[in-house]
Amino acid sequence: MIKEKIQELAKNIYDDVVGNRRHLHANPELSFHEIQTSAFVARKLEEIGLEYHKMADTGLVALIKGDKPSDKVIALRADMDALPIVEANDVPYKSRNPGVMHACGHDVHTSSLLGTAKILTQLKSEFGGTVKLIFQPAEEKLPGGASLMIKEGVLENPKPDAVIGQHVMPLIDAGKVGFRAGKYMASTDELYVTVKGKGGHGAQPQQNVDPVIITAHILTALQQVVSRFADPKSPSVLSFGKVIANGATNVIPNEVYLEGTFRTMDEAWRQEAHKRMKKMAEGIAESMGGSCEFNIMKGYPFLINEEKLTNNVRLHAEDYLGKENVLDLDIWMAAEDFAYYSQVANSCFYRLGTRNEERGITSSVHTPTFDVDETALQTSTGLMAYLAVKQLGN
């Protein structure tokens, strides 16, 4: 049976996939700078015997065509970029690039898809249809590599019937995966705000227009956007993580600078919230004698897993891994540029467990100590190959 063949191949190539993952982990590159990463992936595709073409500078796309007759096309996506984080792990494959780390598991995604490509290439006689492999740059940085690849036609020639992606999840044990049909991840917008006043001596506040006090009122009032204007049934998050008032104990500064994020799962409300935040902040500043520059950098849309596709994929995952190893996921207010695919094509984005408490592999993504239980790489390669073959109707 095809399942047993895929499981055996995933086992046979496991060491090779781990080696690829460790090479990528040791040589991370930031978003839009994945030059050596792209070259490495290209070499591996050539070794497998696959032709490829480049998109979005460092992105790569390759096709695997089954020998049986079928017009169906399934796209599989992996991202390749790393984060500006100093790695704290003491492992042989620790990052060699100072200040850059694969702290979000994209090394796992890329090495897994290479492994899946190797499996599917060896099984071309077993299935019909086409598998499109998408190795995507710059998931971590706006405007997102997915948006660029879509603009350059990654979802055309041939057009996929579905796009499937996976992402590491350190909250789930290795060997398990998680799914959620429907709305899954939030949109994300970056907020850059400057509140201006008139600085001076802290002992003479009557001579100043204090931007710190204005900022305090703005920060408090803006929470009403979520608590009083948003539909309680539609999740929204408004957070500010940077506030700079560069004064002193007795010095009121001329301005205060803020950075924050706004996230939701409703595009109409997202647009309304932008207007409300801007109007509220500017109005408060003006009423208190100052001014406010409220700039919004619109980021990724919300991610939606097409229900029929996701339910089918989940059933195939249960068949491949066992029902006990397939979990339900809750909505997650983090963001992912895979959302761009989900907005224009039937898509399924699921979670790959990488946790191992006995070995102390529990750190969250985007932290200096993030790592994975590499046994997850056998799960990831085989499962994605099986999902592709099953979704192609074989």
Summary of the structure (lengths in Angstrom):
residues: 394
radius of gyration: 23.6
end to end distance: 11.1
largest distance: 82.5
contacts: 1411
relative contact order: 0.20
helix: 38%
strand: 29%
